[in-house]
Amino acid sequence: MRYISTRGQAPALNFEDVLLAGLATDGGLYVPENLPRFTQEEIASWAGLPYHELAFRVMRPFVTGSIPDADFKQILEQTYATGADGVFAHNAVAPLRQLNGNEWVLELFHGPTLAFKDFALQLLGRLLDYVLAKRNERVVIMGATSGDTGSAAIEGCKACENVDIFIMHPHQRVSEVQRRQMTTIFGENIHNIAIEGNFDDCQEMVKASFADQGFLKGTRLVAVNSINWARIMAQIVYYFHAALQLGGPARSVAFSVPTGNFGDIFAGYLARNMGLPISQLIVATNRNDILHRFMSGNQYVKGDLYPTLSPSMDIMVSSNFERLLFDLHGRNGAAIAELMANFKQGGGFSVEQDRWTEARKLFDSLAVSDEQTSETIAQVLAESGELLDPHTAIGVRAARECRRSLAVPMVILGTAHPVKFPEAVEKAGVANELELPAHLADLFERDERCTVLANDLLTVQAFVANHGNRGKPL
Ligand SMILES: *Cc1c(COP(=O)(O)O)cnc(C)c1O
């Protein structure tokens, strides 16, 4: 499989190089040159497969030519292992739970960090280590996090022999659960940095480091945010997994997806284009609603950033949206380069009417306020006894308001465990003893390891250079 850039000017790469690449050299994002397409018979024959075997069938075409089948199978078996020594705490890996008649939550929070990002980052860490061992290479990962990505990336890379990971979070500005999920994981290749600044400061330093990598003395820098193709690829699998349990592919399924960066929902769009009958995809956002403004009114314009009860979707710009725009424009890289240049100059944009109409055949959207989020958490708990996290609650709200057909099963992606967001649960006014799952039961007693650094690029880069080789200088 070859991968091309959404802006048309960067060289095509194979899977292995895309895994290590991050942004394309022309500023675009990598997408498969040709999407694999499965027949209905083929998809139907996967019913009942264990998660890792389904994952193999769905993802195999994407890694062909880079990873032999036997190796890929083994990696997937380890990634999606369940049971006592497993990675995922539920035997079904991603269980479906019924809320109402024909309304389901796909629970994606049974991984080590209790959010759906584990599905992709557990795989990404293993793939990186596999590819790097083969090439006899080491890399450094730098990432910025306001919450869930950092812990999932650290958990995903903690066993990597060939990766040193540096995760920056804004000092004293992430929740205690989220901080402890990062700082209590020890390893000579794991480095937590608390920056005396905000999330944007952290992200700017990551961006600046990618733009000028001289401080790494030749070591490659790798991205773990959702622009990395491998993350999107891993997320396609659970759409198949859910649909197969609800009568697919003989029957269509609809999905409602809490989203910020358009990563998770883009994976659903790909699943449909690969042959899975999906009749509707709902973009569920919080008050940071750039995607909703596009879907409802064909305006893609940067707004202000509002902190909300669903912090993992607090974004101003949706990085993966460019991948959808590329398809909407007939995969014309030059057109996307022009749109994005306009956008960067602060202009924002609309797309031509027929392109927008095309998108609306599949996508609907809703922006959900904090008040509505709290209301939905309380409502669903009263109705069905399920305590939702605020992100999932947004998905449920949007599913109920935007649903096109009651005859089509509606699956809401349950992106996080409610225990990660006690503030939102408290605001919903529901009395509930939130208990950490067994593997995190002693989280608040564990020692923490973290370095506080000034909000200064050179200081951070010097720290990375001095610790980037399993804690030793590069
Ligand atoms: C990251 C995250 C999201 C948003 O994911 P996208 O890739 O932006 O769609 C939603 N919910 C939770 C809990 C998350 O951690």
The ligand as an SDF file (V2000), in Angstrom:
LIG
                    3D

 15 15  0  0  0  0  0  0  0  0999 V2000
   -9.5260   12.4010   22.0720 C   0  0  0  0  0  0  0  0  0  0  0  0
  -10.9080   12.2360   22.5800 C   0  0  0  0  0  0  0  0  0  0  0  0
  -12.0380   12.5740   21.7970 C   0  0  0  0  0  0  0  0  0  0  0  0
  -11.9350   13.2090   20.4300 C   0  0  0  0  0  0  0  0  0  0  0  0
  -11.2980   12.3990   19.4870 O   0  0  0  0  0  0  0  0  0  0  0  0
  -11.0850   12.8860   17.9720 P   0  0  0  0  0  0  0  0  0  0  0  0
   -9.9680   12.0880   17.4360 O   0  0  0  0  0  0  0  0  0  0  0  0
  -10.8430   14.3250   18.0450 O   0  0  0  0  0  0  0  0  0  0  0  0
  -12.3190   12.5730   17.2480 O   0  0  0  0  0  0  0  0  0  0  0  0
  -13.2890   12.3190   22.3350 C   0  0  0  0  0  0  0  0  0  0  0  0
  -13.4490   11.7930   23.5610 N   0  0  0  0  0  0  0  0  0  0  0  0
  -12.3980   11.4640   24.3330 C   0  0  0  0  0  0  0  0  0  0  0  0
  -12.6380   10.9060   25.6940 C   0  0  0  0  0  0  0  0  0  0  0  0
  -11.0970   11.6610   23.8750 C   0  0  0  0  0  0  0  0  0  0  0  0
  -10.0380   11.3390   24.6540 O   0  0  0  0  0  0  0  0  0  0  0  0
  1  2  1  0
  2  3  1  0
  2 14  2  0
  3  4  1  0
  3 10  2  0
  4  5  1  0
  5  6  1  0
  6  7  2  0
  6  8  1  0
  6  9  1  0
 10 11  1  0
 11 12  2  0
 12 13  1  0
 12 14  1  0
 14 15  1  0
M  END
$$$$
